[in-house]
């Protein structure tokens, strides 16, 4: 566990956005004490007992929250646990250096390794965002997270956390809880990178989703559902999930149901844009699952239309990127992608701060106010005027500790 800094620190930017107001305010400084925000004031008093972080030209914001990452490379699912875990360390450093002080890791197919990463970050053994985790992705056989169906067919070897029918799903949820889950993640629909299904396939029956979600409630764990199309979204919402991931093929009726139930949407729009813009990049597709390029070509127009729909709704949008499907250093690009698809800069920034904190049940995050955890990110410029400033990180503070900003390494 990192020790709490003993000296107070004043953080002095040109302007500050507290995560609540409609616009930033000039001339405010933040006093950090014992890992929390102690006060906001205009001119800090002179004192030899405090340190000062000067941030000229910067806007100070609450630390960003990415509600959908995969720190473990799913292409390494059959590698050793040690190798997979070590491969995740550069990703964690990169995410934190980009201003993402908290992430929700929504799991891998097979081994529950992100729980160990969560602990290592919490204890200060490795550098990275604080983590909430779903250890694995629950999937039916032949579904999105059944990663090697050909091995099952030929050798009887399954790669994935696979469960069919209410009883198997109840057992799988309890195993996730035993592994230390903060969340239960399951596939409600097919996906673009799936070996054996399509994005508009529905993965589980209503009875199966009901059994899964009710078991999760029994052990006080919220559910996140990977869901692209209306039918899978509708079943997941009616089962009681807390968040819908992706929803890129959803129509207004599905969004209306989200709003009615208060379900959060985590739209992961940059991940879709990343692949849509590279359909003719031969080098990229050499390293992707064989069916993936065909799926993106088939659904390209539907995706482009679907990406613009969330901005026209009142659903609660929480920021999430699917980082790991593309380079981690690019997850900030979700901000300009959301804005280009119709969100205001304010709504996009709130998605990564206050709304994300609500989704994760962390009222101490996503705001700059006395008593809040001192997670801060300084951007060079003003993201309310230029949303691309979210990619120009000048300083990162997590729990009162300062960390290098920028994009270290090759993650």
C-alpha positions in Angstrom: 0.0 0.0 0.0 1.4 3.4 -1.0 1.9 5.7 2.0 -0.3 8.8 2.0 1.8 11.9 1.3 2.7 13.8 4.6 2.9 17.3 3.1 -0.1 19.3 1.8 0.1 20.0 -2.0 -1.4 23.0 -3.8 -2.3 22.3 -7.4 -2.5 25.6 -9.4 -3.9 25.3 -13.0 -5.1 28.2 -15.2 -8.7 26.9 -14.9 -10.5 24.1 -13.1 -13.6 22.0 -13.9 -15.0 20.3 -10.8 -17.0 17.6 -12.7 -20.3 19.2 -11.8 -20.5 22.7 -13.2 -21.3 23.5 -16.8 -18.0 25.1 -17.6 -14.5 25.5 -16.0 -13.6 28.4 -13.7 -10.5 30.4 -13.9 -8.1 31.0 -11.1 -9.1 28.2 -8.6 -6.4 26.1 -6.8 -6.8 22.8 -5.1 -5.3 21.9 -1.7 -4.6 18.1 -1.4 -4.1 16.6 2.1 -3.8 12.9 3.0 -4.9 11.8 -0.4 -8.1 13.8 -0.5 -9.2 17.3 -1.7 -9.0 19.6 1.3 -10.2 22.9 -0.2 -10.6 25.0 -3.3 -9.5 28.6 -3.1 -8.3 31.5 -5.3 -4.8 32.3 -4.1 -3.1 29.7 -1.8 -1.3 31.2 1.2 2.4 31.2 1.4 3.8 28.4 3.5 7.0 26.4 3.9 4.9 23.3 4.9 3.3 22.8 1.5 4.4 21.9 -2.0 3.0 23.5 -5.1 2.4 22.0 -8.6 2.3 24.8 -11.1 0.2 24.0 -14.2 0.3 27.1 -16.5 -1.9 26.8 -19.6 -3.7 23.7 -18.2 -7.3 22.8 -17.3 -7.6 20.7 -14.1 -10.3 18.0 -14.1 -11.3 15.0 -12.0 -9.3 11.9 -12.9 -10.8 10.1 -15.8 -12.6 6.8 -15.5 -12.7 4.2 -18.3 -15.5 1.8 -17.6 -14.6 -0.7 -20.2 -11.1 -2.0 -20.7 -9.3 -5.3 -21.1 -5.9 -5.1 -19.6 -5.2 -8.8 -20.5 -4.6 -9.5 -24.1 -7.2 -12.1 -25.2 -4.8 -13.3 -27.9 -2.7 -14.7 -25.1 -5.5 -16.8 -23.5 -3.5 -20.0 -24.0 -0.2 -18.6 -22.6 0.9 -19.0 -19.0 -0.7 -16.9 -16.3 2.6 -15.3 -15.5 3.2 -14.2 -19.1 -0.3 -12.8 -19.5 0.0 -10.8 -16.2 3.4 -9.4 -17.1 2.0 -8.3 -20.5 -0.6 -6.3 -18.7 1.8 -4.1 -16.8 2.7 -1.7 -19.7 -1.1 -1.3 -20.3 -1.7 -0.2 -16.7 1.1 2.3 -16.8 -0.1 3.7 -20.1 -3.7 4.1 -18.9 -2.7 6.0 -15.8 -0.3 8.2 -17.7 -3.2 9.2 -20.0 -5.1 10.5 -17.0 -7.3 7.5 -16.4 -7.0 7.0 -12.6 -9.7 4.4 -12.4 -10.8 1.6 -14.8 -13.3 -1.2 -14.9 -11.7 -4.2 -16.4 -14.4 -6.4 -17.9 -12.4 -9.6 -18.0 -10.9 -12.2 -20.3 -12.1 -15.5 -21.6 -10.3 -18.0 -19.4 -8.1 -17.3 -16.4 -9.1 -14.9 -13.6 -5.9 -12.8 -13.5 -7.2 -9.2 -13.3 -8.1 -9.7 -9.6 -4.3 -10.1 -8.9 -3.6 -6.9 -10.9 -6.3 -5.1 -8.9 -4.6 -6.1 -5.7 -1.1 -5.3 -7.0 -2.2 -1.8 -7.9 -4.0 -1.3 -4.6 -0.9 -2.4 -2.7 1.4 -0.2 -4.7 3.3 -3.1 -6.2 2.6 -2.0 -9.7 1.6 1.4 -11.2 -1.8 1.7 -12.7 -5.4 2.9 -12.4 -7.4 1.6 -9.4 -9.5 -1.2 -10.7 -12.9 -2.8 -10.5 -13.0 -6.1 -12.3 -15.1 -8.8 -13.8 -12.7 -11.7 -13.7 -14.1 -13.4 -16.8 -16.7 -13.0 -19.5 -19.5 -15.5 -19.2 -20.5 -16.9 -22.5 -22.6 -19.7 -24.0 -20.7 -22.4 -26.0 -20.5 -21.1 -29.5 -21.0 -17.5 -28.2 -18.8 -14.4 -28.3 -16.4 -15.4 -25.6 -16.0 -19.1 -26.7 -12.6 -18.3 -28.0 -11.5 -21.6 -29.6 -14.5 -23.6 -30.7 -12.3 -25.5 -33.1 -10.2 -26.9 -30.2 -13.5 -28.0 -28.5 -14.6 -29.7 -31.6 -11.3 -31.5 -32.3 -9.9 -32.1 -28.9 -12.6 -31.4 -26.3 -10.6 -28.3 -25.0 -12.7 -25.3 -24.1 -11.1 -21.8 -23.9 -13.5 -19.5 -22.2 -15.7 -19.2 -19.2 -18.6 -21.1 -20.7 -22.0 -21.8 -19.3 -25.3 -22.9 -20.8 -28.7 -23.1 -19.0 -29.8 -21.5 -15.8 -28.0 -24.0 -13.5 -24.6 -23.6 -15.2 -25.0 -19.9 -15.2 -25.8 -19.8 -11.4 -22.7 -21.9 -10.8 -20.6 -19.6 -13.0 -21.7 -16.5 -11.2 -20.9 -18.0 -7.8 -17.4 -19.0 -9.1 -16.9 -15.4 -10.3 -17.8 -14.2 -6.8 -15.4 -16.7 -5.3 -12.7 -15.4 -7.5 -13.1 -11.9 -6.2 -15.4 -10.3 -8.7 -16.6 -6.7 -8.4 -18.8 -7.2 -11.5 -20.4 -10.0 -13.4 -19.8 -9.6 -17.2 -21.7 -11.7 -19.7 -22.4 -11.8 -23.4 -26.0 -11.1 -24.2 -25.3 -10.9 -28.0 -22.7 -12.1 -30.4 -19.8 -9.9 -31.4 -17.6 -8.7 -34.2 -14.5 -10.6 -33.1 -16.3 -13.8 -32.4 -15.1 -17.1 -34.0 -18.6 -18.6 -34.2 -21.4 -16.0 -34.0 -22.6 -12.7 -35.4 -23.2 -9.3 -33.6 -27.0 -9.6 -33.9 -27.2 -13.1 -32.5 -28.8 -13.3 -29.1 -26.7 -15.3 -26.7 -29.0 -16.3 -23.9 -32.7 -16.8 -23.4 -34.7 -14.5 -21.0 -34.8 -17.3 -18.4 -31.0 -17.8 -18.6 -30.3 -14.0 -18.2 -32.8 -13.8 -15.4 -31.1 -16.7 -13.5 -27.7 -15.1 -14.0 -28.7 -11.6 -12.9 -30.7 -12.8 -9.9 -27.8 -14.9 -8.7 -25.5 -11.9 -9.1 -27.9 -9.9 -7.0 -27.9 -12.6 -4.3 -24.2 -12.0 -3.9 -24.5 -8.2 -4.3 -22.7 -8.0 -7.6 -23.9 -5.8 -10.5 -24.0 -7.1 -14.0 -22.5 -5.6 -17.3 -23.9 -7.1 -20.5 -22.1 -7.1 -23.8 -25.0 -6.4 -26.2 -25.2 -5.0 -29.7 -28.8 -5.3 -30.9 -32.3 -4.6 -29.6 -33.3 -8.2 -28.6 -30.2 -8.9 -26.5 -30.3 -5.4 -24.9 -34.0 -5.8 -24.1 -33.5 -9.2 -22.4 -30.5 -7.9 -20.4 -32.3 -4.8 -19.2 -35.4 -6.8 -18.1 -33.1 -9.2 -16.3 -31.8 -6.2 -14.3 -28.3 -5.5 -15.5 -26.6 -2.2 -14.4 -24.9 -1.4 -17.7 -25.1 -2.2 -21.4 -21.8 -2.4 -23.2 -21.6 -1.3 -26.9 -25.3 -1.1 -28.1 -23.9 0.1 -31.4 -26.8 -1.5 -33.4 -29.5 -0.4 -31.0 -32.6 1.5 -32.2 -34.6 4.2 -30.4 -36.9 1.6 -28.7 -33.9 0.0 -27.0 -32.6 3.3 -25.8 -36.1 4.2 -24.5 -36.0 1.0 -22.4 -32.6 1.9 -21.0 -33.9 5.3 -20.0 -37.0 3.8 -18.4 -35.0 1.3 -16.3 -32.2 3.7 -15.5 -29.6 1.4 -17.2 -26.2 2.9 -18.0 -24.8 2.8 -21.5 -21.1 2.3 -22.1 -20.9 2.9 -25.8 -17.3 2.1 -26.7 -17.6 4.1 -29.9 -13.9 4.6 -30.7 -13.3 0.8 -30.9 -16.0 0.6 -33.6 -14.6 3.6 -35.4 -11.0 2.3 -35.2 -11.9 -0.8 -37.2 -14.4 0.9 -39.6 -11.7 3.5 -40.6 -9.2 0.7 -41.3 -11.2 -1.7 -43.4 -8.6 -1.5 -46.2 -5.6 -1.7 -43.9 -4.2 -5.2 -44.8 -1.5 -5.2 -42.1 -4.1 -4.6 -39.3 -6.4 -7.4 -40.3 -3.5 -10.0 -40.4 -3.5 -10.0 -36.6 -7.3 -10.1 -36.1 -9.8 -13.0 -36.0 -10.6 -14.3 -39.5 -14.3 -13.4 -39.4 -13.9 -9.9 -37.9 -13.2 -7.9 -41.1 -16.1 -9.5 -42.9 -18.4 -8.6 -40.0 -17.4 -5.0 -39.9 -17.9 -4.7 -43.7 -21.3 -6.3 -43.4 -22.5 -4.0 -40.6 -20.5 -0.9 -41.5 -23.5 1.3 -42.5 -25.6 0.1 -39.6 -22.8 0.9 -37.2 -22.2 4.4 -38.6 -25.9 5.2 -38.2 -26.0 3.6 -34.8 -23.1 5.5 -33.4 -25.1 8.8 -33.7 -28.2 7.6 -31.8 -27.0 7.8 -28.2 -26.5 11.6 -28.4 -30.2 12.0 -29.2 -31.3 10.1 -26.1 -31.5 10.8 -22.3 -29.7 7.6 -21.3 -27.0 7.8 -18.8 -23.8 7.5 -20.8 -20.7 6.3 -19.0 -17.3 6.5 -20.7 -15.8 3.2 -21.8 -13.5 2.4 -24.6 -12.8 -1.4 -25.0 -9.1 -0.5 -24.8 -7.1 -3.6 -25.5 -9.0 -4.0 -28.8 -6.8 -1.1 -30.0 -3.7 0.5 -28.5 -4.2 1.6 -24.9 -2.6 5.0 -25.5 -5.5 5.8 -27.8 -8.3 5.4 -25.4 -8.6 9.2 -25.0 -9.9 9.2 -28.6 -13.2 8.1 -27.3 -13.8 11.8 -26.2 -13.6 13.3 -29.7 -15.4 10.3 -31.2 -18.3 10.9 -28.9 -18.3 14.6 -29.7 -18.1 13.9 -33.4 -21.2 11.7 -33.0 -23.2 14.4 -31.4 -22.4 14.6 -27.7 -21.5 18.0 -26.3 -18.0 18.2 -24.7 -19.7 18.7 -21.4 -21.7 15.4 -21.7 -18.6 13.5 -22.9 -16.5 14.8 -20.0 -19.2 14.0 -17.5 -19.4 10.5 -18.9 -15.8 10.0 -17.9 -16.1 11.6 -14.4 -19.4 11.9 -12.5 -21.5 9.5 -14.5 -18.8 6.9 -14.5 -18.3 7.3 -10.8 -22.1 6.8 -10.3 -21.9 3.6 -12.4 -19.1 2.2 -10.3 -20.7 3.2 -7.0 -17.8 5.5 -6.1 -19.2 9.0 -5.0 -15.7 10.0 -3.9 -14.5 9.9 -7.5 -15.4 12.0 -10.6 -15.5 15.4 -8.9 -13.2 17.9 -7.3 -14.7 18.9 -4.0 -13.6 18.9 -0.3 -13.5 15.3 0.9 -13.3 13.7 -2.6 -10.4 11.4 -3.4 -7.6 13.5 -4.9 -7.7 12.0 -8.4 -6.8 14.9 -10.8 -5.7 15.2 -14.4 -4.3 18.4 -16.0 -4.8 18.9 -19.7 -2.8 21.3 -21.8 -5.6 23.6 -23.2 -9.3 23.7 -22.6 -11.3 20.6 -23.5 -14.5 22.6 -23.6 -13.1 24.5 -26.5 -11.0 21.7 -28.1 -12.0 18.2 -27.0 -8.7 16.9 -28.4 -7.1 18.5 -25.3 -8.1 15.2 -23.6 -5.1 13.7 -25.4 -2.6 16.3 -24.1 -2.1 15.3 -20.5 0.3 17.5 -18.5 -0.1 16.0 -15.0 -1.7 13.1 -13.3 -2.5 12.7 -9.6 -4.1 9.6 -8.1 -5.0 9.5 -4.4 -2.7 12.5 -3.8 0.3 10.9 -5.5 1.7 12.4 -8.7 2.6 10.2 -11.6 4.3 10.7 -15.0 1.9 12.0 -17.7 2.0 11.1 -21.4 2.2 7.7 -23.1 5.0 5.6 -21.7 6.1 2.4 -23.3 4.5 0.7 -26.3 1.1 -0.2 -24.9 
